[in-house]
């Protein structure tokens, strides 16, 4: 039975770094949205003149 490698592969390392980066970017985007919309809404509501 082949043993599992003791260290992660290059692809696994890159995938983990991408996940960390995505998580960090989401936190930054939420913080920016909160600064732009202090009433709690993430996106501004546009006026509709139908």
C-alpha positions as CSV (number, residue, x, y, z in Angstrom):
1,X,0.0,0.0,0.0
2,X,1.6,3.3,-1.0
3,X,2.0,5.8,1.8
4,X,0.7,9.4,1.6
5,X,3.3,12.1,1.1
6,X,4.3,13.8,4.4
7,X,4.1,17.3,2.9
8,X,1.4,18.8,0.7
9,X,1.9,19.0,-3.0
10,X,2.5,22.2,-4.9
11,X,-1.1,22.3,-6.0
12,X,-2.4,21.8,-2.5
13,X,-0.1,24.6,-1.2
14,X,-1.3,27.0,-4.0
15,X,-4.9,26.1,-3.4
16,X,-4.6,26.8,0.3
17,X,-2.9,30.2,-0.5
18,X,-5.7,31.0,-2.9
19,X,-8.3,30.2,-0.3
20,X,-6.6,32.4,2.2
21,X,-6.3,35.3,-0.3
22,X,-10.0,35.0,-1.2
23,X,-11.0,35.0,2.4
24,X,-8.8,38.1,3.0
25,X,-10.2,39.9,0.0
26,X,-13.8,39.2,1.1
27,X,-13.1,40.7,4.5
28,X,-11.6,43.8,2.8
29,X,-14.6,44.1,0.5
30,X,-17.1,43.9,3.3
31,X,-15.1,46.5,5.3
32,X,-15.1,48.8,2.3
33,X,-18.8,48.3,1.7
34,X,-19.5,49.0,5.3
35,X,-17.6,52.3,5.1
36,X,-19.5,53.3,1.9
37,X,-22.9,52.4,3.3
38,X,-23.1,53.2,7.0
39,X,-26.8,52.2,7.1
40,X,-25.8,48.6,6.8
41,X,-26.8,48.0,3.2
42,X,-23.9,46.6,1.1
43,X,-25.1,48.1,-2.2
44,X,-26.6,51.5,-2.8
45,X,-30.2,51.5,-4.0
46,X,-30.7,53.4,-7.3
47,X,-33.6,55.6,-8.1
48,X,-36.0,54.1,-10.6
49,X,-38.0,56.5,-12.8
50,X,-39.6,53.7,-14.7
